[in-house]
Amino acid sequence: MNEKQKAYSTILRSLPPTDARTEVLFRQAGDGFLQVEYGYEQRLYVPDSFRILAIDAQVKEKKIEGLIETVPGLRTNMFHFDSTVLDIDKLIDEIAECEEQLNSLEEMVIPSRLIKLPVAFEDTETKKAVEKYLQLIRADAPNCENGYNLEYIAQCNGVTVQEAKEKFMETEWFNSGCGFWPGGGFFWPLDPRCALVVPKYNPPRTWTPEGAVGLGGPCAFTYTTPTGGGYQLMGRTIPTFQFAMKHPQFADTPFLYRNADRIKFYEVSEKEVLDIYEHVHDKTDYQYDIEDGQIIVKDYIDWLNSDEIKAETDRFNAKRTAGLAKAPKL
């Protein structure tokens, strides 16, 4: 990087790569925000998120005066701080100290709830969102064949619609952190053989129904309220947010998700989903399927690096690469 590039760079400091991690970048993200990134490469490697969450917990244990909140992601963490109280260099020092102390992930055991969520594919509310998009925003959108986004998702991954649904349901989805929209979580496939990847809408939608399940890049998201959005829509699930906090599940917080949750989807009819909406928002007697559990990081990384998983992942990646090359560009 030359002197002119340095003058305009947002990177304030970096830590060199080690055997335990890639390079760490400390990036200015506004007067009161610091973004920590793991390397320059955009990659889907869930253990990055394990480390992000471990460092996040260590920093919070320090109870640093002026640190307001954090927003962890797959390979980034956004630190929101009061710049009149906490100097950004002091914050970087505190985070860097935690990074240097965490030498390995292999001894980590991550508390992780398993949340089982029903999903109805090809539901009427998702179809309304797609129809509205075609009518009001982009009539020639190539991702809306047959009134849904499922055909496009399948094309981009070199699979059939049924195979796309099956891959979506086969893997558990790891929540790297909550943010972007109230109650939302960012979910990443723990099984790389099921890593569906798809471009986002271009341009975005102006309306998405509550409960819509979307896919953008390799990331899944469930829409907690009606809103705009750009993820390709898979279908619709049950409420994961309740502002009124009437249901016992939401008595302490309006949000269903926590950092490090795992989400497992299973298929049901649209009628079943609608019935559950009534029993969440009106009758408030629906029982969410949530189990306490854990991720033993060494076991997961060993499984991820096994010859069998690598070979099957490579085969699917090749199929997906060919699919993306053939699929219409948005």
N, C-alpha and C positions, 0 to 999 in steps of 0.2 A: 504494500500500500504506500503510494507516494504522499508527499506532504499535503497536497491539495485534497486528496482523498481522505486523509486523516482529519483535515479541518471540517469535513462534512460528515464524517462517520458518526453513527449513533452508538458505536461500541466504545464503552468507557474503559473496559478492562477485560482481560481473558485469563483463563487458567489453562495450562497445556494439558493435552490428553495423558491419561495414565492407563495402567492395565485394567483399572476398575471402571473407567468412564472415558467418554470422548471429550473433546475440548469444551470448556464452559465459557459462554459469552455473556457479558453483562452489558445490556443495551438500554440506553436512555429511551424512555417511552412517554415522556411528558414531564411537567414540573414535579409531579408527585408520584411518578410511576417508574419502576425499574423492571425490565424483562430479562429473565435469565433463560438462556437457550443452551441446549446441548448440541453443539456443532452447527455447521452451515447446511448439512445435508438434510433434506426433508425425507425422513424415513419412518416406516411403521415398525417399531421395535418396542413392544410393550414393557420390557424391563426398564427402558428409559423412564417410564411413568412410575415404576416402583421406586426408582432413585429420587425422582422429583418429589414424591410424596414423603419419602424418608427425610430428605433435606428440609422440606416444608415443616414437618413436625419438629425437627430439631431447632429450626429458627424460631418457631412459635414458643418453644420451651424457654427460650432466652428472655421472653417478655420484653422485647426491645421497645423503649419509649418512642412513640411516633409512628410505629408500624401499625397500620389500620387494618389491612386484610390482605389475603393472598388469593390468587386464582390459578391453581395448578392445572396443567394440561398434559398432553402426551410427552412432549419433550421441551416444554417451556413452563415457567412460572412467572406470573405477574405480581409484583409486590407494590401495593398501594401504601404510601407513607405520607406523613405530614412534613413537608420540606422545611417548615419553620421550626420544627422540633428535632428532626432527624436528618443529618447530612447524608447525602447519597453515598459518599465514600465510606462512611461509617457502616452503612447498611451492607455495602459490598464486602467490607471486611468481615462482618458477622457471617454472611452467607458463605464466603470463601473459607472461613474457618471450619464450618460444618462440612463443606465439600472435601477438605483435606483430611478430615477425621473419618469419613466414610470410605473405607478402603475396599470393601467388598459387599456385594448384595447376597452372597451365597448363604449367609447365616440368617437372612431375614425371613420372618414368618409374618405375613400381612393379614390382619383380621379383615375378612371379606364376606359380607352377606351375599347370599344367592337369592335373587328376586326372580320369580317365574311370572312372566307376563303373557297373557293371551294376545294374539294378533289376528285380525280379520283382514285377509287380502282381498283386493277388488271390492272394497266397501263403497257405499253410496256417497259418504262424505268426502272421501278422497276423490271420487269421480267428479263431484261438484267443484272441488278446488281446481282440478285439471280443466274442466269445462270452462270455468271462469277465466282461467289463464288463456285458453285458446280464444275466447270471445273478446277479451279486453286488452290483452298484452301482446301475444304472439300467435297468430293463427297458423303459421307454418312451422311451429315448434316440432322438431323431429323426435322429441322424447315423449310424445303423448299419444302414441299409437294405441288404438282401441280404447281411448279414454283413460288410460292409466300410464304410469311410468315403468311398469314391470317389464314390458317388452324391451325397452331401452336398456334397463339395468341388465337384463339377460344378454342382449347384444354386446354390451361393453365388456362382458366377462366371458364370452364365448360359450355360454351355456343356454339351456332352455329355461323358460319361465319357471317350470316346476323345480328344476335344479337350483335356480337362484333362490327360490323360497326355502328349499331344503338346506342349502348352505347357510342361509340367514338364521335358520333355527338350530342347526347342528352345533354351532359354536356358542360358548359363553362370551358375553361382551363385557369388557372391563371398563369401569367408569374412572377415567383419569382425573376427573374433577368436575365440579358443578359451576356453571356460570353461563354467560352470554345472554340467557333469557331466564327469568325467575323459575327456579326449580329444575332447570334443564341439566342434563349430564352429557358428557362426551364419551361415547362407547366405542371401544376398539376390539376387534376379534382376537380372542386368545388363541384360536386355532388358525394359523396362517393359511391352511388349506381351504378356509372359508372366507378369505379376505376379499370380498366383493369390493370393487372400486368403480366409481362412476363420477363423471363431471357434474357440477351443480347446474341448476337452471341458468339460462342466459337470455334475457334478464330474469331477476327473481319474481316470484309470485307476490301478489298483494294480500292473499288470504290463504290460510291453512287451518284446518279444523283442530280443535282440541283433541289430543290423543293420536294425531297422525304420526306415523313412524317413517322417518326419512333416512336417506343415505347420501352422504356427500364426500367424495374421495373414498377413503376406507372407513369413515366415521359414521356411526349411527346416532340418531337423536330422536327423542320422543317429544313432540310439541305439547307443552303443558297448558297453553291457552290458545285461543284463536289468534293468529298473527300472520305476518308475511313469511317468506322463507324461500330458500333456494335448493334445499335437498330434494333429491328424487324420492317420490313417495312409494313406500312398500305396502302400506295398509294403515290400519288403525288399531290402537291398543286402548286400555282402560285409563282412567284418570291417574296421573302421577303428581298432581298438585291440587290443593284445595285452599283457596284464599280464606274461605269462611271457617276453616278448621273445625267443622262439625263432626266429621268422621273420626272415630278413635285413632285410626292410623295417623291422622294429621293433628292430633290434640296438642302436641308439643311444637310442631313445626308444620308449615303448609307444604313442605317439600318431602317427597318420598325418598329421593336418592341421597346417598352419602358417598364421599370419596372412597374409592376402592371397592364399591359394590360390583357384583357380577350379575348381569341380566341374561336370562334364558327365555327366549320366545317360543311359544307353541301355538299352533293354528287352531282357531275356533271359528264359528259362524259369526256373521255380523249381528244376528239376533242375540247371541250370547254376550257380545261386547255391549250392546245397547242396554241389555238387562242389567249388566254390572254397573253401568253409568247410573242407573236409577238407584241401585243398592249402595252406591258410594255417595252420590250427591243428595239424594232425597231420603231414602230409608236408612242410610248410614250403617248398614249391618253387613256389608261385604267383608270377607276375610281375605286379606292379602296373603299371598304365598311367599313368605320370607323365612329363610333359614340362616342362622349364624354359621360361619365357616371360616376358612383361612386358605391362603395361598402359601405353600412352602416354595420359596423362590428357587432354591437349588434344584428341586424336583422339576419345576416348570422349565427352567433353562436347560436342564439335561434333556428333557423331552423335546424341547424346541430344537435342540441341536442334534437329535438322533438322526441317523442316516435315513431311516424310513420316512420320518416327517419332512426332512429336507428334500428328499426325492419327490414325494407327493406334492410338496409345496412348489417345487420347480416346475412340475408338470402343469399344475393349475396356473402358475404365473405365466407360462408360455401360452396357454390357452387364452388367458385374460389379455395378454399383450396383443395377440392376434385379433381378439374381439374388439379391443379399443381402436385398433388400426382400421377396422372395417366399419365401425359404428359411425353414424352421422355426427358431424361436429356441431356443437351448440354455439 
